[in-house]
Amino acid sequence: IDRAMDISKLERDNRLRLVLQVMDPESAVVEMHAQCQEKGGTRGGRGGGKQSGKVSIDQWLQDVPKKLTGVSTSMDVKHCFHNMFNLMTARLSPLDRMSDTINIDLDAAKQRIDGAFHVSVSEEYHASVCLFLSRLGKVEPACRCDVTPAEREAFLAFGSSKTALDNQGSGIELTQLSKSQIAQITQLDTQLYAHARTRFGADIKDAGLECLLMKRH
């Protein structure tokens, strides 16, 4: 988290509206681990791309800081730039610019979800894009319920064949240890994600776009 991400400063500008995107916390951690293993990626601190070698997800998770308050905004950690400890909640929590720290505040993060102009869910890529267009007052034929998934993808991919479901970490099989470690560092993010999905679901229903939602098992 960088000082430039002080959301409160953006909120004071009445010309701006906050658009947020959330991701399933477990998937977000797995994706970040995959990115941190990429040459030239986000591992190795602010410089990025340092040759620190491959690290298993179990070892990577063991080295993630597990503290609740006073998180440094530099967020440099051993194997990667990003500290994944409740990252979504931290990014939406108040920033103390005097001490350059973030005190993770779940209630404040939920309030920002509630007050945002638009909230997207990574796992609901098509529905999120169509909802955003609807919020802007745009009527897009590709968002109709009678459009085939292939036709919708052709429009909504915006020139990219990758979607949120095509992430780099999708091939990793998590052990019970990994799942337990991820649950430990995403307790608040899991609650925030559920809150965001409730907001998202209500917005989707109001926009009449429920037909675009992925079936959840």
C-alpha positions in Angstrom: 0.0 0.0 0.0 1.5 3.3 -1.0 0.8 6.8 0.2 -0.7 7.6 -3.2 -3.5 5.2 -2.3 -4.9 7.5 0.5 -8.5 7.1 -0.5 -9.7 9.8 2.0 -7.9 12.4 -0.2 -9.8 11.2 -3.2 -13.1 11.2 -1.4 -12.7 14.9 -0.6 -12.8 15.6 -4.3 -16.5 15.8 -5.3 -15.6 15.4 -8.9 -14.5 11.8 -8.3 -16.5 8.7 -7.6 -15.0 5.6 -6.1 -15.0 2.4 -8.2 -13.8 -0.7 -6.3 -13.1 -4.3 -7.2 -12.9 -7.2 -4.8 -11.7 -10.8 -5.3 -12.2 -14.0 -3.3 -9.5 -13.7 -0.6 -8.1 -17.2 -1.1 -7.9 -16.7 -4.9 -6.2 -13.3 -4.4 -3.5 -14.8 -2.2 -2.8 -17.7 -4.6 -2.7 -15.3 -7.5 -0.2 -13.0 -5.8 2.0 -15.9 -5.0 2.0 -16.9 -8.7 2.9 -13.3 -9.7 5.7 -13.2 -7.1 7.3 -16.2 -8.8 7.4 -14.5 -12.2 10.7 -13.1 -13.5 10.3 -9.3 -13.6 7.2 -9.6 -11.4 6.4 -8.1 -8.1 8.7 -10.1 -5.8 11.8 -8.8 -4.1 10.5 -5.5 -2.7 10.0 -2.2 -4.4 12.6 -3.0 -7.2 10.6 -6.0 -8.3 11.9 -8.9 -10.4 14.9 -9.7 -8.2 16.3 -13.2 -8.6 15.4 -14.5 -5.1 14.4 -17.9 -6.4 11.2 -19.9 -6.4 9.4 -20.2 -3.1 6.7 -22.7 -2.3 3.3 -21.2 -1.4 3.6 -22.9 2.1 6.9 -21.1 2.7 5.7 -17.9 1.2 2.7 -17.9 3.5 4.8 -18.6 6.6 6.7 -15.4 5.9 3.7 -13.2 5.5 3.5 -10.8 8.5 0.7 -11.5 10.8 0.0 -8.3 12.7 -3.2 -6.4 12.9 -2.4 -2.8 13.4 0.3 -0.3 12.5 1.1 -1.8 9.1 3.8 0.1 7.4 2.7 1.6 4.1 5.9 0.5 2.4 4.6 -3.1 2.8 8.0 -4.6 1.7 8.1 -8.3 2.7 10.6 -11.1 2.2 9.5 -12.7 -1.1 7.2 -10.1 -2.6 6.3 -6.5 -2.6 2.7 -6.9 -1.4 1.9 -7.9 2.2 -1.2 -10.1 1.8 -2.3 -9.8 5.4 -6.0 -8.7 5.0 -4.9 -6.7 2.0 -8.3 -5.6 0.8 -9.3 -4.4 4.2 -6.0 -2.6 4.7 -6.4 -0.8 1.4 -9.8 0.5 2.4 -8.8 1.5 5.9 -7.9 5.0 7.1 -4.3 6.0 6.6 -2.5 7.9 9.4 -0.3 10.2 7.3 1.6 11.4 10.4 2.9 7.9 11.4 2.8 6.5 7.8 0.8 3.5 9.1 -2.5 1.9 8.4 -4.7 0.7 11.3 -6.8 -2.0 9.7 -10.5 -1.1 10.3 -13.1 -3.5 9.0 -16.0 -1.2 9.7 -14.4 1.7 7.8 -13.6 -0.6 4.9 -17.3 -1.8 4.8 -18.4 1.9 4.8 -16.3 2.5 1.7 -17.8 -0.5 0.0 -21.3 0.9 0.8 -20.4 4.4 -0.4 -18.6 3.5 -3.6 -20.2 4.4 -6.9 -19.6 0.9 -8.2 -18.3 -2.4 -6.8 -17.1 -5.2 -9.1 -16.4 -8.8 -8.2 -13.5 -10.5 -10.0 -15.2 -13.8 -10.1 -18.3 -12.2 -11.7 -16.4 -10.6 -14.6 -19.2 -10.3 -17.2 -21.8 -9.3 -14.7 -19.4 -6.7 -13.2 -18.7 -5.0 -16.6 -22.4 -5.0 -17.5 -23.3 -3.6 -14.1 -20.7 -0.8 -14.5 -22.1 0.1 -18.0 -25.6 0.1 -16.5 -24.5 2.5 -13.7 -23.2 4.8 -16.5 -26.5 4.7 -18.2 -25.2 2.7 -21.2 -27.3 0.0 -22.8 -25.1 -2.7 -24.2 -26.6 -5.5 -26.3 -24.0 -7.9 -25.2 -25.4 -7.7 -21.6 -28.8 -9.0 -22.6 -29.8 -12.3 -21.1 -30.5 -13.9 -24.5 -26.9 -13.3 -25.7 -24.7 -16.4 -25.8 -21.7 -16.5 -23.5 -19.4 -16.6 -26.6 -21.0 -13.4 -28.0 -20.8 -11.7 -24.6 -17.1 -12.7 -24.2 -16.3 -11.3 -27.7 -17.4 -7.9 -26.5 -16.5 -7.8 -22.9 -13.0 -9.2 -23.2 -11.8 -5.8 -24.5 -9.1 -7.3 -26.7 -7.9 -9.8 -24.1 -8.6 -13.5 -24.0 -7.9 -13.6 -20.2 -10.6 -13.1 -17.7 -10.5 -13.0 -13.9 -11.1 -16.8 -13.9 -8.0 -17.3 -16.1 -5.5 -16.2 -13.4 -1.9 -17.4 -13.0 -2.5 -19.2 -9.8 -5.4 -21.3 -11.0 -3.2 -24.4 -11.4 -2.0 -24.5 -7.8 -3.4 -27.2 -5.6 -3.6 -26.0 -2.0 -2.7 -28.3 0.9 -4.7 -28.1 4.1 -1.8 -26.3 5.6 -1.9 -23.6 2.9 -5.7 -23.3 3.3 -5.3 -22.8 7.0 -2.5 -20.2 6.6 -4.6 -18.3 4.0 -7.6 -18.3 6.3 -5.5 -16.9 9.1 -4.2 -13.9 7.1 -7.6 -13.2 5.4 -10.0 -13.3 8.3 -11.1 -9.7 7.8 -10.9 -9.8 4.0 -13.3 -12.8 4.0 -15.8 -10.7 6.0 -15.3 -7.7 3.7 -15.6 -9.8 0.6 -18.9 -11.3 1.8 -20.1 -7.7 2.5 -19.1 -6.6 -0.9 -20.8 -9.5 -2.6 -24.0 -8.6 -0.7 -23.8 -5.1 -2.1 -22.9 -6.4 -5.5 -25.9 -8.8 -5.5 -28.3 -6.1 -4.6 -27.0 -3.8 -7.3 -27.2 -6.7 -9.9 -30.8 -7.4 -8.9 -31.7 -3.7 -9.1 -30.2 -3.6 -12.6 -32.0 -6.7 -13.7 -28.8 -8.5 -14.5 -29.2 -11.6 -12.3 -29.0 -13.8 -15.4 -25.3 -13.0 -15.8 -24.2 -14.3 -12.5 -22.0 -17.4 -12.3 -23.6 -20.4 -10.7 -22.0 -20.8 -7.2 -21.7 -24.3 -5.8 
